[in-house]
């Protein structure tokens, strides 16, 4: 339905269970070079919805937020080849709110593209994360190129590149493809995608890190493989590759095996669930002091 189709989010569990016949899948990416005025106006338009959210602290007045945002965006400077420049387009990468501000404006732009696209009802799924877009479209590539044409003409500073395939496509760190499960059950498979530039520079065992650090990143990478691969064969291939690269970095197989084996006992569903950290009230801050009553101290305290 329209509500599901316009959910601009990524859900690997949903991708893992989607049923699909021979429909083109497209992956898009863009460079969100957005003017400062656009960002400020987007926040202004979104303010009624933002104001309805519940915050731990009181939300400042809109006029003050917009003024502060203007000051931050229009006073970002950087050095290049010994010269100082002021950034006039785009959001500073170091700004904590940069992803959310960019997403706010990009949501408006994507919504505008969908409203102009005459075959938007044939978009079965659209998911966006940062500057990557994944679309499942229920018409031909010729029809979809109209979407690309609209997307690349809607904003002078934003251009989309695209990849279209009926067999497999990369989105974020996964490859979505027509595997064995697709042939048998008409459900897409997913597996971990590694960029060609990945040189597997894991922590060398000779580094002076605590053992907990080495164990932690091995667990983390194994969980990533579990999350991103539903096919047992694909998962095992990635695990074997991971073990091989770890041994090349000085780790012993006898150390690696128990950690990975224990992590593989986790269910894929369990690794996809975000677990909220349990917070406890911090103990009161108690400071103890010791005063040495020297003659100088006595004179300073009791003078006059």
C-alpha positions in Angstrom: 0.0 0.0 0.0 1.0 3.7 -0.2 2.0 3.9 3.4 4.4 0.9 3.2 5.8 2.0 -0.2 6.7 5.4 1.1 8.6 4.3 4.2 12.0 5.6 3.6 14.0 3.2 5.7 16.2 0.2 5.6 15.1 -3.0 7.1 17.3 -6.0 6.4 14.9 -8.4 8.0 12.2 -7.2 5.6 14.6 -7.6 2.6 15.3 -11.1 3.9 11.7 -12.2 3.5 10.4 -10.2 0.5 8.7 -12.2 -2.3 9.4 -11.0 -5.8 9.0 -12.1 -9.4 11.1 -10.8 -12.2 10.9 -7.1 -11.3 13.8 -4.7 -11.9 15.7 -3.7 -8.8 17.6 -0.4 -8.8 20.3 1.0 -6.6 20.9 4.8 -6.6 23.4 7.0 -5.0 23.7 10.8 -5.0 25.9 13.6 -3.6 23.7 15.8 -1.5 25.2 19.2 -2.2 22.5 21.2 -0.5 22.5 25.0 -0.1 22.3 26.4 3.5 19.1 28.2 2.8 17.5 25.0 1.8 18.4 23.3 5.0 17.1 26.2 7.1 13.8 26.3 5.1 13.4 22.5 5.5 13.7 22.8 9.2 11.2 25.6 9.2 8.7 23.5 7.3 9.2 20.5 9.5 9.0 22.4 12.7 5.3 21.6 13.4 6.1 17.9 13.4 9.4 18.3 15.3 7.5 20.3 17.9 5.2 17.3 18.6 8.1 15.0 19.5 8.9 14.4 23.2 12.3 15.7 24.3 14.1 15.3 27.6 14.7 19.1 27.6 12.5 21.9 26.6 12.7 22.7 22.9 14.0 26.2 22.2 11.8 28.6 20.2 11.9 28.1 16.4 13.3 31.5 15.7 16.3 30.9 17.9 16.9 27.4 16.5 16.9 28.7 12.9 19.2 31.6 13.8 21.7 29.3 15.5 21.5 26.9 12.5 22.2 29.8 10.2 25.2 30.9 12.2 26.7 27.3 12.2 26.1 26.7 8.5 27.3 30.0 7.2 30.5 30.2 9.3 32.1 26.9 8.5 35.7 27.4 7.4 38.4 25.0 6.2 42.0 25.0 5.0 43.1 23.9 1.6 46.6 24.2 0.2 47.4 26.8 2.9 44.4 29.0 2.1 41.3 29.5 4.3 37.9 29.1 2.7 34.3 29.5 3.9 32.0 26.6 2.9 29.0 28.0 1.0 27.3 24.8 -0.1 26.7 21.6 1.8 26.8 20.7 5.5 30.0 20.4 7.4 30.8 16.7 7.9 31.9 17.2 11.4 28.6 18.7 12.5 26.8 16.2 14.8 23.4 17.0 13.3 24.6 16.8 9.6 23.0 13.4 8.8 19.7 14.4 10.2 19.7 17.8 8.5 20.6 16.3 5.1 18.0 13.5 5.5 15.3 16.2 6.3 15.9 18.0 3.0 16.4 14.8 1.0 13.1 13.4 2.2 11.4 16.5 0.7 13.3 16.0 -2.6 12.6 12.3 -2.9 8.9 12.9 -2.1 8.8 15.6 -4.8 10.3 13.1 -7.3 7.7 10.4 -6.4 4.9 12.9 -6.8 6.1 13.8 -10.3 6.7 10.2 -11.4 3.7 8.9 -13.2 4.5 5.3 -12.3 5.1 5.8 -8.6 2.4 3.3 -7.8 4.5 0.6 -9.4 7.3 1.2 -6.9 6.9 -1.8 -4.6 9.6 -0.6 -2.3 11.9 2.3 -1.8 14.5 2.5 1.0 17.0 5.2 1.7 20.0 5.3 4.0 22.1 8.4 3.7 22.8 8.9 0.0 22.0 5.3 -1.0 18.6 4.3 -2.4 17.2 0.9 -3.1 14.1 0.5 -5.2 12.0 -2.5 -6.4 10.0 -1.4 -9.5 7.2 -3.4 -11.1 7.7 -2.1 -14.7 10.4 -2.2 -17.4 13.7 -0.4 -17.3 12.4 2.0 -20.0 9.7 3.2 -17.6 12.1 3.5 -14.7 14.5 5.7 -16.7 11.8 8.3 -16.5 12.3 8.3 -12.8 16.0 8.8 -13.3 15.3 11.7 -15.6 13.1 13.4 -13.1 15.5 12.8 -10.3 18.4 14.4 -12.2 16.5 17.4 -13.2 14.8 18.3 -9.9 17.8 19.9 -8.2 20.7 21.7 -9.9 23.3 20.4 -7.4 22.1 16.8 -6.9 22.7 14.1 -9.5 21.9 10.4 -9.1 23.9 7.5 -10.5 22.1 4.2 -10.8 22.5 0.5 -11.3 19.7 -1.7 -12.6 19.6 -5.5 -12.5 17.1 -8.4 -12.5 19.6 -10.8 -10.8 21.6 -9.0 -8.1 22.4 -5.6 -6.8 24.5 -4.0 -4.1 22.9 -1.8 -1.4 25.0 -0.6 1.5 27.0 -3.6 2.8 24.8 -6.3 1.3 24.2 -7.9 -2.1 20.6 -8.7 -2.8 20.3 -11.4 -5.4 18.3 -14.2 -6.9 19.8 -17.3 -5.2 18.7 -20.8 -4.4 15.9 -19.6 -2.2 14.6 -17.3 -4.9 14.4 -20.2 -7.4 12.7 -22.5 -4.8 10.5 -20.1 -2.8 10.6 -16.8 -4.8 12.3 -15.0 -1.9 15.4 -12.9 -2.4 18.7 -13.9 -0.8 21.1 -11.4 0.9 24.8 -11.8 1.5 27.6 -9.6 2.7 29.0 -7.2 0.1 32.7 -6.3 0.3 34.1 -3.4 -1.7 37.0 -4.2 -4.1 39.1 -1.8 -2.1 38.7 -3.8 1.2 42.2 -4.8 2.2 41.2 -6.5 5.5 43.5 -4.4 7.6 42.3 -5.9 10.9 44.1 -5.3 14.2 47.4 -7.1 14.1 47.9 -9.4 17.1 51.2 -7.8 17.8 49.6 -4.5 18.7 49.5 -3.6 22.4 45.7 -3.8 22.8 43.9 -5.7 25.6 42.6 -9.2 24.7 39.1 -7.8 25.2 39.6 -5.5 22.2 40.6 -8.3 19.8 37.8 -10.5 21.1 35.3 -7.6 20.8 36.0 -6.8 17.1 35.9 -10.5 16.2 32.5 -10.9 17.8 31.3 -7.7 16.0 32.5 -8.7 12.6 30.9 -12.2 13.0 27.6 -10.6 14.0 27.8 -8.4 10.9 28.2 -11.6 8.8 25.2 -13.2 10.5 23.1 -10.2 10.0 24.0 -9.8 6.3 23.8 -13.4 5.1 20.7 -15.6 5.2 22.2 -18.4 3.1 24.3 -20.8 5.1 26.8 -21.4 2.2 27.4 -17.6 1.8 27.7 -17.2 5.6 30.3 -20.0 5.9 32.3 -18.6 3.0 32.5 -15.2 4.7 33.5 -16.8 8.0 36.3 -18.9 6.4 37.6 -15.7 4.7 37.4 -13.8 8.0 39.4 -16.5 9.8 42.0 -16.6 7.0 42.5 -12.9 7.1 42.8 -12.9 10.9 45.5 -15.6 10.8 47.4 -13.5 8.3 47.3 -10.7 10.9 49.0 -12.8 13.5 46.0 -14.4 15.3 46.1 -18.0 16.2 43.3 -20.2 15.0 43.0 -21.8 18.4 42.1 -18.3 19.8 39.8 -17.4 17.0 37.7 -20.5 16.7 36.0 -20.5 20.2 35.0 -16.8 19.8 33.5 -17.2 16.4 31.9 -20.5 17.3 30.2 -19.0 20.3 29.0 -16.0 18.3 27.5 -18.2 15.6 25.1 -19.6 18.1 23.2 -16.4 18.0 20.1 -16.3 15.8 19.9 -13.9 12.9 16.7 -12.4 14.2 18.4 -11.7 17.5 21.3 -9.8 15.9 18.8 -7.6 14.1 17.1 -6.4 17.3 18.4 -3.3 18.9 19.0 -3.9 22.6 18.6 -0.8 24.7 21.3 -0.4 27.3 20.1 -0.7 30.8 21.0 2.5 32.6 21.4 2.9 36.4 21.4 6.0 38.4 24.8 7.3 38.9 26.1 7.2 42.5 26.3 10.6 44.2 29.5 12.5 43.7 31.4 12.6 47.0 34.5 14.6 47.4 36.8 14.3 50.4 39.2 17.0 51.4 42.0 17.2 53.8 43.1 20.6 55.2 46.5 21.1 56.7 46.4 24.0 59.1 49.7 25.6 58.6 50.6 29.0 60.1 50.1 30.6 56.7 46.6 29.1 56.4 45.7 30.3 59.9 46.9 33.8 59.2 44.9 33.9 55.9 41.7 32.6 57.5 41.7 34.5 60.8 43.4 37.7 59.7 41.6 40.8 61.0 
